[in-house]
Amino acid sequence: MTQPLTTALAAAVLGLASTAALAQSQSVYIGGGFLEIHSKADPLRGPATPDDARLDVGDARTIVFGYQRYFTDNWGMDLVLGIPPKHKVYGRGALEGFGQIASSKQLAPTVFATYRFGQAGDRFRPFVGLGINYTHFTDTRSTTGGNWASGGPTRLKLSDSIGPAAQVGASYMLDERWSINASVVAAKVKSDLKATTDTPQGRVVRRTEIDFRPLVFTVTVGYHF
């Protein structure tokens, strides 16, 4: 490579870097989130388990918060967090009569690469994003009804999940610092459930896989700096 060409390429790279640096902006936000769960699960498998013993995960509400950083006027990243919501789990099929049989909380940080439409200075900026979701389940417990359905005291364990996520939304600048934001997020969240029950006849282990298929609707207030 000739010296003039090397110099020209270096100047171009430095120019792009300078443009990106000038365009950088950051914001934090907080607000409400509604998790609409469209769960699908295979019937529970294991000894002394009736046919069509199924589970259904309920919706939940939470407080969401996050951090955004834009490297150009259009491209950036978004880290979405939230206070772990509590989901109620209901029996279906052969377990219908037992009502709520379990509950679980989930911590689900999600990172997006985002693209904002429009130009810098526009008040209204729609955006789209693709990213990765990690979901960790905590405080997964059987209820009294769940223990009756299982035949004794039952311990529950849900495996962690990693999967793709997508979001669409928009922000509206109220002034130079404050904005109102709304978004819809979909993520692939699958988890293996292990239920261990101590019965008078001995220990029984039952398993199933739950596909949560969540949609998360958020409305937040953002501060830009």
Number of C-alpha atoms within 10 A of each C-alpha: 5 6 8 9 10 11 10 11 12 11 12 12 11 12 12 12 14 11 14 16 13 12 15 16 16 16 17 19 20 21 18 16 23 19 20 18 18 14 17 16 19 14 21 21 19 13 10 11 17 14 12 14 18 21 26 21 23 18 19 17 18 16 17 20 20 19 18 20 19 21 17 19 19 17 18 19 19 21 16 19 17 19 15 19 20 20 19 19 22 21 21 18 14 16 21 16 13 17 15 22 25 22 20 20 18 20 17 20 15 24 22 21 19 22 20 21 16 14 11 12 10 11 14 18 19 16 18 18 20 21 18 16 21 19 20 16 18 17 13 20 20 22 19 16 18 23 20 14 22 23 17 18 16 24 15 19 18 22 14 17 16 17 14 16 19 20 20 16 18 17 21 17 19 12 10 11 11 17 19 18 21 18 18 18 19 19 23 19 21 21 20 16 18 19 21 18 19 16 14 8 7 8 12 18 19 18 18 19 19 21 18 20 16 18 18 19 18 22 21 20 18 24 17 17 11
